């Protein structure tokens, strides 16, 4: 991946004179996970550049999921598999009269949205965020995993059949998209929620005394490594935020370790406050298509540690400001290495993180503007 190829793509496609009507059709509830947050943030940046932009997706109102027939997602009952009203979904798409429909998920909303978008002559842009087939290895037994993989393989192929272009957030995901049938695949970046950039950043840290993890408490996040790091480094305070199938495990560990606290699910404002009050964010995932929370922590001028499996580590302009966990190293060993650095070096590294995010966010906004500005 090179800056030249990315910028060349943007410059060749961008037409500032065209203002499109853009509709996002997603299975992800706003801000409930990384994909849901991605498109809420993207709408903020694209709104001044298009005629109109809106989203159709399930919603969570007063803790209750709404938007169709709900089933718990296998392996994680905190997430829902939502089947929309077919006639209602089609009418909403036709009523909006989109020029461009963006499909971020391979669930029922995504498949039907792509089909109906093609029916009204809209250009279809697919956001390929998660290789769900890989997650089946972590959540389900052989029979369940085979059925789930089959469902997502069929769903992705159906959506790609209607797609004009598929955008993915790492080179490896671009390659996967091409392999399973994308007519055109390209690299996209990740937007940062505007308040993370607009609110003045706190002073950059000069030590590693407090460490935060925030995200779904699930197998792919490598929760065990964080709990072990708390055992290995009793002089460091660890906090874990989020919800998911491993919540009980985290709560039990927090009762056993005096330097580990579980702070539950956080709102977006609460998440920013949590990031600001810690020196470092960690994301040691086994599977992570990108890792938006790492980008958000960089925007808040925090130190960030990620595994090599996080897609953000594939972006040279961002990765040079991250600490990537070496193969066979423990999280505790990595944190000890950072603790040994000088105050000046830690402070400079954190400040450079924010500048890298500002550049990335601007490039990604221009990239998406180029794709949604193309005539269908």
Secondary structure, DSSP 8 states (H G I E B T S, - for coil): --HHHHHHHHHHH--TT---EEEEE-SS-TTTSHHHHHHHHHHHHHGGGSSEEEEE--EEETTEEESSEEEEETTEEEEEEEE--HHHHHHHHHHHT-SEEEE--SSHHHHHHHHHHHHTT-EEEEEE---HHHHHHHHS-HHHHHHHHHHHHHHHHHHHHH-SEEEESSHHHHHHHHHTT-SSEEE------HHHHHS------SS--EEEEES--SGGG-HHHHHHHHHH-TTSEEEEE--STTHHHHHHHHHH-TTEEEEE---HHHHHHHHHTSSEEEE--SSBSS-HHHHHHHHTT-EEEE-TTBGGGG-HHHHTTSEE--TT--HHHHHHHHHTS-HHHHHHHHHHHHHHHHHHHHHHHHHHHHHHHS--
